[in-house]
Amino acid sequence: MIALLIAGGFSLLYSLLLTPLFVRGFRKLHWGQFIREDGPESHYAKRGTPTMGGLIFISGAVIAYFLGKLVMGESPTPSALLVLLMAVGAGAVGFIDDFLKTRKQQSLGLGGWAKIVGQVVIAVLFALLALQFANEAGLTPASTHISIFRDLPFDFMTFGVIFGTGLFVLWVMLITTAATNAVNVTDGLDGLAGGASLFAFGAYLIIGFWQAAQACVATANEPGCYEVRDPMDLAVVAAAFMGGLAGFLWWNTSPAHVYMGDTGSMGLGGAIAAFAILTRTELLLILIGGLFLVETGSVILQRLYFKVTKGKRIFLMSPIHHHFELKGWAEVTVVVRFWIVAGLFVIAGVGAFYGEWLLQQ
């Protein structure tokens, strides 16, 4: 519990106090944001604002986690390290994309398929490692079962070790690419993706904390107990990301002094995907990341409708947050209202998680 408070507090101060220094460094390196030409005209004024701010809260979360463990004299756990691996790995793919944008002086960096390949490599490494490091109870960080509130009866290993492992890796790849790209799509307005991600990490902090309190090893296998490896440490990492994002949002809300860039949005998406897998709540991500699903769905619907109707559109512009901008909503209004939607989705997800536990009693 103390490690959780240390990680969250340090990460908050790290982002809050050091962001201005990072911003100065980014300006000297000419790491400025480029704006898509077909975007809302109000965004043109944002051109040149420092980007790659994801480096701030990702590095802050990593340092804060290790600091919390060091102060408490505890060893890092495989589950927590896997979340950090996914966040740093996905963030690295985003960093390459951001760097190419600033280098080429254009709004396009890595190609779409190049990003997917990078995400897949990280997902495969994560998946294979997550099936290792069994503890004394035989629990590995991840399970080959599909899960929602806990593991469901369906197990990929039913199809044999080799084929089952392959199916599990594909499942992790799907979750990872979906989450990273969904957060990336949502990152289009000052503070939007950061605030929505803050809610999601809050959900995983609560879930991890509750799973630790109701762990089967701690409750003598009482009904409704959870078989999850290192749930309290997952809560510590979630707290580190929450603190880092809270401090970053101080500087990222409209008008933003710095943008997280693909470095931040992909790193956040990777971390959220890792939390869903390691807390055994994969399908619950549909609710916890509900806003991200809506944003991505709006892009998919827009493109399909455009092709089917040969040029007609459902929205004035996708993702859907730009639609409301073009309808005349102020940017801050769109962001705050979308935060409310994200919060309601998270409340529904956490409520469903707790409700399932009550039904087990």
N, C-alpha and C positions, 0 to 999 in steps of 0.2 A: 504493500500500500504506500509506504514512504517512497519507494523507488518510483512509483507512478506519479506522485506529487513532484518529486525532484525533476523527473523527465519533462513533465508538462510545464513546470515553472521555468526551468532553464531554457527550454525550446522557445517559450513565449518571449523571454527577455532577449534571447539571441536574435530572433527575427525583428523584434520591436526596436532594439537598440542598434543593431548592426546593418539593417537594411540601407540607411542613408550612406554608409561607407561602401556597401556593395554597389549602390546606384552610381556613386562617383567613379568607381572602378569600371563599371559597365560603360559609362559615358566615354571614359578615356580609351576604352577598347572599341568604341563605336558600335556597341551592341544595341542598335536601335530597332524598334518594331516597324515592320512594313505592313501596309494596309491593303487588303484586296480591293481592286479597282471597281468591282461590282457591288461593294458594300455600301451601307448608308453613308451619305455625304458628311454627316456629323462626325464620322470616324476619321476623316482625313486629317483633322487637327491632332490626332494621336500619333501620327507618323513621327518616328524618331524617339519615342519614349523608350527608355531602357527596357530590355526584355531579358529572358533567361533567369528571371527571378526565382524560378523553381530551385535553382542552386541554393538559395538562401534557406528555405524551410526544409528541404531534403537534407542538406548538410546539418542543419540545426537539429532535426529529429534524430539523425544517426548519432551525433555527438551527445545529445541529451540522453538517449537510451543507455549508451555505454557509461556516461557519467553517473546515472542513477544506479546502475549495477555496481559500479566501482565504489560509490559511497556506501552502499549497503553490503559490500563485501561478497557479492553474489556473482556467479558465472553466467554469461549470456547463454540463452537457450537456443536450440536449433530452430524452433518455431519463429521466434523474434528475428533471428538472423535471416531467415528465409523471407520474411516480409521486407526487411531492409534490402535484401538482395533484389527482390522484385522491383521495389521502388527505385533503387539506384540504377538497375539495369534498364528499366523502361525509361527512366529519366535520361539515361545516356543516349538512347535512341532519339529522344526528343531534342537533346542538346545538339546532336549532329545535325538534325533538321534545322534548328534555330541558327546554328553557326553558319550553315550553308546559305541561309537567307541573308544574314548580315554580310557574308563574304560576296555573294552574288548581287547584293543590293536589289533584291526582289522578294515578293511575298511567298514564293515557292522554294522549298528546300529539297528534302528528300522526296522522291516519287512515292506514290501511294503504296506500291508493292514493296518498295525498299523498306518502308516503315513496318509493313506487315512481317517481312522477313526478320527484321530486328526483334520485333515483339515475339515472334514464334521461337526464335533462338532462346530468348530469356525464359519463355514459358516452358520450353522443353527442359532446360537446365533446372528450373524450379521444380517441375513435376517429378523428375527423376530423384532429385535430392530430398523432396518432401516425403518420399516413401522409404527413406533411410532413417537412421538415428532413433531406433526404437528405445523407449525407456524401460525401466524395470517391470512395468506392467505390460510391456509389449506394444505400446502405442507409438505410432510414428506421427510426425507432424500432420500429414494428410492421410486421408482414407480413400480407398478405391471405391467406396460406396458413393452414390449420388445422395446429396443431403438437402434438407430444407431447414428444419429446426435442430436436427440431429441426423445421423445416418439413416437412410431408408434401406429397406431390405435389398434393393437392387445393388449388386456388386459386379463391377467390371471383371473381376477375377473369375466369375462364373464361366467365362469363355477361355480360361486357361491363363497361365502366368504371362506368357509372351504376348498373346493377342489382347489379354485383359489390360496389361500394362500399356500397350499401344493405344487402346481405347481411352484409358485414363489420361494419357498424355494429350490426346486429341481434345478431351473434355477440358483440360486445363488451358490448352491453346485457345479454345473457343471463349472461355470465360475471360482470359487475359486480353485477347485482342478486342473483345466486345467492350470490356470496361475501360481500357486505355483509350480507345477511339471515341467512346461515348463521352468521357470527361473532356477529351480534346475538342470535340464538337461543341460542348457546352461552354468552353472557354472563349467567349466572344464579346463579353461586356465586363466592365471593371468590377471585379469582386464576385462575379456570378459563380464560376466554377469553384473558387476558393471557399465561398460560403456554403455552397451545396456539399462540398467534400467535408467541410468541418462537421456538418450534421451527420454525415455517413460515419466518420471516425468516432463521433460521439456514440453512435449506435454500437459500434464494435467495442468501444470501451465498456459500455454497460453489459454487452453480451459476454465479453471476456471475464469481467468481474463476477458476473452471476454464475458463469460456468465454473469458475474457480471455487466459488462458495458452495456450489452444488456438484462438485466433482465426485465421481463414484468412489475414488480412493479416500475422499474425505468424509463421505456420508454413508460408508459401509453399504454401497450399492442400493441405496434407497430408491423407490420408484421416481423416475424422472431425472435421475442423476446423469451427468454428462461424461462421456469418454472422449475427452479432448486433451491433447498434449499441451502443456504450458499455457493455459488460458490466462493466468494472471500476467504473464510476461507479454502476451498479446495485448492485454489492456494497457500495459506500460508503453508499448510502442504506439498504440492508438492515442494515448495521452500526449506523447511526444509530437505526433503529427498535428494534433489539435492545437497545442501550444504554438507550434511553428506557424500554422496557418492563421491563428488569431493575431499574432504579431505581424505577419505579412499583410493581412487584410487592412491593418491600420494605414499602410502605405499604398495598398492596391485598390481601395475603394475609390469611386469617382470623385475627382479626376485622379486617375492612378499615376503615382510617381514611378512605378515599375510594373511590368507585366510578368506573369509566371512563364509565359511562352510554352512551347511544346515540352520543354524540359520539365516544367512543373506539372502540366496537365497529364502528360503520359506517366510521370512518376506517381502522381496521385492515383491514376487509374490502375496502375500496376499494384500499388499498395492495397487499394480497395479489393481488387481481385484476390490478392493473397489472403486478406482477412476473411473473405467469404469462404475460401477453400479450407483454411486452417481452423476456422471456428466451426466447421461442418454446417454452414448455413448458405450453401451455394445458391439454391433456388430462392432463398429469402432476399438475395441481392436485387431481385426484381422490384421489391418494395423499398429496400434501403436505398437503392440507387434509382428510384422511380423517376426523378427529374431527368437524370441522364438518359433513361430509356425514352422518355417523351421527346427530348431533344433529338436523339438519334432517329427515333421513329418519324419525326417530322421531315428529316432529310430524306429518308427512304421513301416515304409517301410522296413527297414532292417530286422526286426523280421518276418514280414509277408512273405517277399521274401525268407527268410531262411527256413521257415516252408514249404512253397509251393514247393520250389525247392529242399528240403531235403539237405540243407547244403551249398547252394550257397549264395553269398553276393553281394549286390549292391555297398556298400561302403567298403573300406578297414577296416573301423571301424566306429561305430556310438557312440555318436552323430557326426554329419558331420564335426565339427571342428577337430576331431581326424583323420578323413579321409585325410584332407589336411596336417595335421602334418606328417602322414605316407607317403604322397606323396613328402615330403621333404621341405615343407614350414616351415620357422622359426616360433616359437610360436608368437613372436611379429607381424610378418607379418599376420598370421591368425587373430589375435585379431584386429589389425587396420583395415584390410579389412572387417571383420565382423562388426566392429563399423560403417564403412561406409554404409554397407548394412542396419544396424539398423537405422542409421540416415536417409537414403533415405525412408525407410518404414514410419518413423515418419513424415517426410516432406509430404509424400503422404497423411497420415492420417489427419494432421493438414490442409493441403491444401483442402482436401475433405470437412472437417468440415467448413472451411471458405467459400468454394464454395457453399455449401448448403445454408448458410446464405445469400449469394449474390442472389441466386435464389429466396429467399423469399421476396426480396425487390421490 
